Amino acid sequence: MQRFQVNQATILDVKAAQSSFESTGYQLVNLKFAAKIAEIELKRLMYQLGN
């Protein structure tokens, strides 16, 4: 945003950066979800081994 405010970046640069930031946020949420699913599966398998 600072580059845009001092006229060193175009609106397209800003939009691309915002889009990249949003995409990375979605990716982080998806990876956290996948990690939680893997954790649950591991706990399920550990329980099966214990019985």
C-alpha positions as CSV (number, residue, x, y, z in Angstrom):
1,M,0.0,0.0,0.0
2,Q,2.9,2.4,0.7
3,R,4.2,2.0,-2.8
4,F,0.8,2.8,-4.2
5,Q,0.5,5.9,-2.0
6,V,3.8,7.3,-3.3
7,N,2.8,6.5,-6.9
8,Q,5.4,3.7,-7.3
9,A,2.9,0.9,-7.8
10,T,-0.2,0.7,-10.1
11,I,-3.6,-0.2,-9.0
12,L,-3.0,-3.5,-10.8
13,D,0.0,-4.2,-8.6
14,V,-2.1,-3.5,-5.5
15,K,-4.9,-5.7,-6.7
16,A,-2.5,-8.5,-7.5
17,A,-0.9,-8.2,-4.0
18,Q,-4.4,-8.2,-2.3
19,S,-5.4,-11.3,-4.4
20,S,-2.2,-13.1,-3.4
21,F,-2.7,-12.2,0.2
22,E,-6.3,-13.5,0.1
23,S,-5.3,-16.7,-1.7
24,T,-2.6,-17.4,0.9
25,G,-5.1,-16.9,3.7
26,Y,-7.4,-19.5,2.1
27,Q,-4.5,-21.9,1.7
28,L,-3.5,-21.5,5.3
29,V,-7.1,-22.3,6.4
30,N,-7.1,-25.4,4.2
31,L,-3.8,-26.6,5.5
32,K,-4.9,-26.2,9.1
33,F,-8.0,-28.1,8.3
34,A,-6.0,-30.9,6.6
35,A,-3.7,-31.0,9.7
36,K,-6.6,-31.4,12.0
37,I,-8.1,-34.2,9.9
38,A,-4.7,-36.0,10.0
39,E,-4.5,-35.5,13.8
40,I,-7.9,-37.0,14.2
41,E,-7.1,-40.0,12.0
42,L,-3.9,-40.6,13.9
43,K,-5.8,-40.6,17.2
44,R,-8.3,-43.0,15.7
45,L,-5.6,-45.4,14.6
46,M,-3.9,-45.2,18.0
47,Y,-7.1,-46.0,19.7
48,Q,-7.6,-49.1,17.4
49,L,-4.0,-50.3,18.2
50,G,-4.8,-50.0,21.9
51,N,-7.9,-52.2,21.7
